[in-house]
């Protein structure tokens, strides 16, 4: 299906993110992949309070951006990369960009609060690595991603840098530092 609004590079980013969500690499991201496996990692990497906060935001992201692209197969909701990208294309075509940025900014500000484990108002390399480990990204790869997102090169991510990087990942059609928000892109 030809994309209405999404350019190839954004499709590549979305497909890379989908691959991280497809924990068992079966071509589908099921609620089991997304909640049981990813949230289980969150509970290992973060405090109970922060894991609860991450799970709550994760559920909102799922309901808004992932579930609508799902199909029911054998009684279970399953999402394919194509379904996810088609849903994003439809969402981007029918929702004003200002509204999308506002909604995602609020969600990723909440992600920031949960990932900022020590509550110092910034995300360290270690905190960011923990966030990416939940998405099955090896810690050594998180360093390169972190450095790309740390635009002022102070060794930490401010709320503004974190939210801006999430916007770059989700909305920029061309290469930007935020393309590495969820880890390295698929080759």
C-alpha positions as CSV (number, residue, x, y, z in Angstrom):
1,X,0.0,0.0,0.0
2,X,1.5,3.4,-1.0
3,X,2.1,5.7,1.9
4,X,0.1,9.0,1.9
5,X,2.4,11.0,4.1
6,X,5.3,8.9,5.3
7,X,8.7,9.0,3.5
8,X,10.9,5.9,3.3
9,X,13.3,7.0,6.1
10,X,10.5,7.4,8.6
11,X,9.1,4.0,7.6
12,X,12.6,2.6,8.2
13,X,12.6,4.1,11.7
14,X,9.1,2.8,12.5
15,X,10.1,-0.7,11.2
16,X,13.2,-0.6,13.4
17,X,11.1,0.3,16.4
18,X,8.6,-2.5,15.5
19,X,11.5,-5.0,15.4
20,X,12.4,-4.1,19.0
21,X,8.8,-4.6,20.1
22,X,8.6,-8.0,18.3
23,X,10.5,-9.6,21.2
24,X,10.2,-13.2,20.0
25,X,11.0,-12.2,16.3
26,X,7.9,-14.0,14.9
27,X,6.9,-11.0,12.7
28,X,4.2,-10.0,15.2
29,X,4.1,-7.7,18.2
30,X,1.4,-9.1,20.5
31,X,0.2,-7.7,23.8
32,X,2.3,-10.5,25.3
33,X,5.5,-9.1,23.6
34,X,4.6,-5.6,24.6
35,X,3.4,-6.0,28.1
36,X,4.6,-9.3,29.6
37,X,8.1,-9.1,28.1
38,X,8.8,-5.4,27.9
39,X,7.1,-4.5,31.2
40,X,8.9,-7.5,32.9
41,X,12.2,-5.9,31.8
42,X,11.0,-2.5,33.1
43,X,10.3,-4.1,36.5
44,X,13.9,-5.5,36.6
45,X,15.5,-2.2,35.5
46,X,13.5,0.3,37.4
47,X,11.9,0.8,40.9
48,X,8.4,-0.4,41.3
49,X,7.1,3.1,41.2
50,X,9.0,4.0,38.1
51,X,8.1,0.7,36.4
52,X,4.4,1.4,37.2
53,X,4.7,4.9,35.6
54,X,6.5,3.5,32.6
55,X,3.8,0.7,32.2
56,X,1.0,3.3,32.4
57,X,2.6,5.4,29.7
58,X,3.4,2.3,27.6
59,X,-0.3,1.3,27.7
60,X,-1.4,4.8,26.5
61,X,1.2,4.6,23.7
62,X,0.0,1.1,22.8
63,X,-3.7,2.1,22.7
64,X,-2.9,5.3,20.7
65,X,-0.2,4.2,18.3
66,X,0.0,0.4,18.1
67,X,-3.4,-1.3,18.9
68,X,-5.3,0.5,16.1
69,X,-3.0,-1.1,13.5
70,X,-3.5,-4.6,15.0
71,X,-5.5,-7.5,13.5
72,X,-7.1,-10.3,15.5
73,X,-5.6,-13.7,14.6
74,X,-6.7,-16.9,16.4
75,X,-8.5,-14.8,19.0
76,X,-5.3,-12.7,19.8
77,X,-4.5,-9.2,18.8
78,X,-1.4,-9.1,16.7
79,X,0.4,-6.2,15.1
80,X,2.7,-6.5,12.1
81,X,5.2,-3.9,11.0
82,X,3.1,-3.2,7.9
83,X,0.0,-2.7,10.1
84,X,1.9,-0.4,12.4
85,X,3.3,1.7,9.6
86,X,0.0,1.9,7.8
87,X,-1.7,3.0,11.0
88,X,1.0,5.7,11.5
89,X,0.5,6.9,7.9
90,X,-3.3,7.1,8.5
91,X,-2.8,8.9,11.8
92,X,-0.3,11.4,10.3
93,X,-2.7,12.0,7.4
94,X,-5.7,12.7,9.5
95,X,-4.4,14.4,12.6
96,X,-2.9,17.9,12.7
97,X,0.9,17.7,13.4
98,X,0.5,20.2,16.2
99,X,-1.9,17.9,18.0
100,X,0.4,14.8,17.5
101,X,3.3,16.8,18.9
102,X,1.3,17.9,21.9
103,X,0.1,14.4,22.7
104,X,3.4,12.8,22.2
105,X,5.2,15.6,24.1
106,X,2.9,14.9,27.1
107,X,3.5,11.1,26.9
108,X,7.3,11.4,26.5
109,X,7.5,13.9,29.3
110,X,6.0,11.2,31.5
111,X,8.5,8.7,30.1
112,X,11.2,11.2,31.0
113,X,10.0,11.3,34.6
114,X,10.0,7.6,35.0
115,X,13.4,7.0,33.3
116,X,15.0,9.8,35.5
117,X,15.4,7.3,38.3
118,X,17.3,9.5,40.7
119,X,14.9,12.4,40.0
120,X,17.7,14.9,39.4
121,X,15.9,16.5,36.4
122,X,18.1,14.8,33.7
123,X,18.7,11.3,32.3
124,X,22.2,9.9,32.6
125,X,23.8,7.5,30.2
126,X,23.1,4.7,32.7
127,X,19.4,5.6,33.1
128,X,19.0,5.8,29.3
129,X,20.7,2.4,28.9
130,X,18.2,0.9,31.3
131,X,15.4,2.4,29.2
132,X,16.8,0.9,26.0
133,X,17.5,-2.5,27.6
134,X,13.8,-2.8,28.2
135,X,13.5,-2.6,24.4
136,X,16.1,-5.3,24.0
137,X,18.9,-2.9,23.0
138,X,22.4,-4.0,24.3
139,X,23.8,-1.4,26.7
140,X,26.9,-0.8,24.6
141,X,24.7,0.3,21.7
142,X,22.9,2.7,24.0
143,X,26.0,4.9,24.4
144,X,26.1,5.8,20.8
145,X,22.4,6.6,20.8
146,X,22.7,8.7,24.0
147,X,25.5,10.7,22.6
148,X,23.5,11.5,19.4
149,X,20.6,12.7,21.5
150,X,22.8,14.8,23.9
151,X,22.7,17.8,21.7
152,X,24.5,20.2,24.1
153,X,27.1,17.5,24.9
154,X,26.8,17.9,28.7
155,X,26.7,14.2,29.4
156,X,23.0,14.1,30.3
157,X,19.6,14.4,28.6
158,X,17.4,17.2,29.7
159,X,13.6,16.9,29.4
160,X,13.7,19.1,26.3
161,X,16.4,17.0,24.6
162,X,14.5,13.8,25.4
163,X,11.1,15.0,24.2
164,X,12.7,16.7,21.1
165,X,14.5,13.4,20.3
166,X,11.2,11.5,20.6
167,X,9.6,14.0,18.2
168,X,12.5,13.7,15.8
169,X,12.1,9.9,15.8
170,X,8.4,9.9,15.4
171,X,7.8,12.8,13.0
172,X,11.0,13.8,11.1
173,X,11.0,12.3,7.6
174,X,14.7,12.7,7.2
175,X,17.8,11.7,9.2
176,X,18.2,13.5,12.6
177,X,19.9,12.6,15.8
178,X,16.5,11.5,17.2
179,X,16.5,8.7,14.7
180,X,18.4,6.7,17.3
181,X,15.9,7.4,20.1
182,X,15.0,3.7,20.5
183,X,18.4,2.4,19.6
184,X,20.1,1.6,16.3
185,X,18.1,1.4,13.1
186,X,17.8,-1.9,11.2
187,X,20.2,-2.2,8.3
